[in-house]
Amino acid sequence: LEPPKKPRGLDKIASAMFDRVVGTYPPGVLAEIDSETLAGMCRWYSVYSRAMKVLEADPSDSAAMRQAGNAWDRFVKIGSVFGIGPSARAALKVPKRDEPEEDPAGDWLKKYAG
């Protein structure tokens, strides 16, 4: 599998998150087809991060509070697909590097087709 390719147009925060997520997984877990979904998740993280900076300066900014909450909810929702969070990570099926992948059809052929 080809690894995800970082799309153009990600800001610095989203780009760093993209690299962080891709760098977390062993080769073959994420694929190029995951690039846009992963980028979308990273964009939401960037929105959340920027809204939190506004809230650090002014904790009473209700627009930033709503924006941070909305962005965080979307980040977590998409992130669960990528195993972000303990329960989402536990649900991921990541092949172990030392164990060969199961091949039921190949095993059947070896057994019955000689």
Buried (B, 14 or more C-beta within 10 A) or exposed (E): EEBBBBBEEBEEBBBBBBEEBBEEBEEEBBEEEBBEBBBBBBBBBBBBBBBBEBBEEEEEBEEBBEBBEBBBEBBBEBBBEBBBEEEBEEEEEEEEEEEEEEEEEEEEEEEEEE
